[in-house]
Amino acid sequence: QVHLVESGGGLVQAGGSQRLSCASSARTFSAYAMGWFRQAPGNKREFVAVISSSGTTNYPDSVKGRFTISRDNGRNTVYLQMNSLKPEDTGVYYCAARYSRGSSVYTSTGEYDYWGQGTQVTVSS
């Protein structure tokens, strides 16, 4: 079992920045693809960013150029740097993990095995 704990959420003004962190309990963290998803009230959980175990990244068009995912294998942590935030970025942000060595990236919720409890991000206009 892998436990994921997100942190760094809160209230930010539109145009501002915020960095989320996700700490993993996995002993072989470097072998996991790590993803970020978000869910606004009444909406489905949607893909935000992913980083493969080898460092390949992928983003949807809605956040491309504004969000950056990175990982620190020495700290068992994945980060999501969010810049130029918009009110529509508001939601609960979830970290997810899937055991997968190599460059494969995953963008669907069903492809992940482990999830964190989520952290709220609210962007005010």
C-alpha positions as CSV (number, residue, x, y, z in Angstrom):
1,Q,0.0,0.0,0.0
2,V,1.3,3.5,-0.9
3,H,0.1,6.5,1.0
4,L,0.1,9.9,-0.7
5,V,-0.2,13.2,1.2
6,E,-0.9,16.5,-0.6
7,S,-0.1,19.9,0.9
8,G,0.2,23.5,-0.3
9,G,-3.4,24.3,-1.1
10,G,-5.2,27.5,-0.1
11,L,-6.7,30.7,-1.3
12,V,-4.9,32.7,-4.0
13,Q,-5.9,35.7,-6.2
14,A,-6.3,35.3,-9.9
15,G,-2.9,35.8,-11.6
16,G,-1.0,34.5,-8.6
17,S,1.0,31.3,-8.1
18,Q,0.9,28.3,-5.8
19,R,3.0,25.2,-5.4
20,L,1.5,21.9,-4.4
21,S,3.5,19.0,-2.9
22,C,2.7,15.3,-2.7
23,A,4.7,13.1,-0.4
24,S,4.7,9.4,-1.1
25,S,5.4,6.5,1.2
26,A,6.6,4.2,-1.6
27,R,10.0,2.6,-1.1
28,T,10.6,2.6,-4.8
29,F,9.1,6.1,-5.5
30,S,11.3,6.5,-8.6
31,A,9.5,3.6,-10.3
32,Y,6.1,5.3,-10.1
33,A,4.4,7.6,-12.6
34,M,2.9,10.4,-10.7
35,G,-0.2,12.4,-11.7
36,W,-2.2,15.4,-10.5
37,F,-5.9,15.7,-11.0
38,R,-8.5,18.2,-9.9
39,Q,-12.2,18.2,-9.2
40,A,-14.6,21.1,-9.0
41,P,-18.0,20.8,-7.3
42,G,-20.4,19.0,-9.6
43,N,-17.7,18.1,-12.1
44,K,-15.7,15.0,-12.9
45,R,-12.2,14.6,-11.7
46,E,-10.0,15.8,-14.5
47,F,-6.4,15.3,-15.5
48,V,-4.0,18.2,-14.8
49,A,-0.4,16.9,-15.1
50,V,1.7,13.7,-15.1
51,I,5.4,12.8,-14.8
52,S,6.7,9.4,-15.7
53,S,9.3,7.6,-13.7
54,S,11.9,8.7,-16.3
55,G,10.7,12.4,-16.3
56,T,8.5,12.6,-19.3
57,T,5.6,15.1,-18.7
58,N,2.2,15.7,-20.2
59,Y,-0.4,18.4,-19.6
60,P,-3.9,19.2,-21.0
61,D,-4.2,22.4,-23.0
62,S,-6.1,24.1,-20.2
63,V,-2.9,24.3,-18.0
64,K,-0.1,23.9,-20.6
65,G,2.4,26.8,-20.2
66,R,1.0,27.7,-16.7
67,F,1.6,24.5,-14.7
68,T,4.8,22.5,-14.2
69,I,5.1,19.1,-12.6
70,S,8.4,17.9,-11.2
71,R,9.7,15.2,-8.9
72,D,12.4,14.8,-6.3
73,N,13.1,11.1,-6.0
74,G,15.4,11.8,-3.1
75,R,12.5,13.3,-1.1
76,N,9.8,10.9,-2.5
77,T,7.9,14.0,-3.5
78,V,6.2,15.3,-6.6
79,Y,5.4,19.0,-7.1
80,L,2.9,21.0,-9.1
81,Q,3.9,24.6,-9.7
82,M,0.9,26.6,-10.8
83,N,1.3,30.1,-12.2
84,S,-1.1,32.6,-13.8
85,L,-3.9,31.0,-11.9
86,K,-7.5,31.5,-13.0
87,P,-10.8,31.2,-11.1
88,E,-11.5,28.1,-13.2
89,D,-8.5,26.4,-11.7
90,T,-10.4,26.2,-8.4
91,G,-11.0,22.7,-7.1
92,V,-9.7,19.9,-4.9
93,Y,-6.3,18.8,-6.3
94,Y,-5.4,15.1,-5.9
95,C,-2.1,13.3,-6.3
96,A,-2.1,9.9,-7.8
97,A,0.5,7.1,-8.3
98,R,0.9,4.1,-10.6
99,Y,3.8,1.7,-10.6
100,S,5.4,2.1,-14.0
101,R,9.0,2.2,-15.0
102,G,10.0,4.1,-18.1
103,S,8.5,7.0,-20.1
104,S,4.8,6.1,-20.1
105,V,2.4,8.7,-19.0
106,Y,-1.2,8.2,-17.9
107,T,-4.1,10.8,-18.1
108,S,-7.1,8.8,-16.9
109,T,-8.2,8.3,-13.3
110,G,-8.7,4.6,-13.9
111,E,-5.1,4.1,-14.7
112,Y,-3.9,5.0,-11.2
113,D,-3.6,2.7,-8.3
114,Y,-3.2,5.1,-5.3
115,W,-4.7,8.4,-4.5
116,G,-4.1,11.1,-1.9
117,Q,-6.9,12.8,0.2
118,G,-6.7,16.0,-1.8
119,T,-6.0,19.6,-1.1
120,Q,-8.3,22.5,-1.8
121,V,-7.2,25.3,-4.1
122,T,-9.4,28.4,-4.4
123,V,-8.6,31.1,-6.9
124,S,-10.5,34.4,-6.3
125,S,-11.3,36.8,-9.1
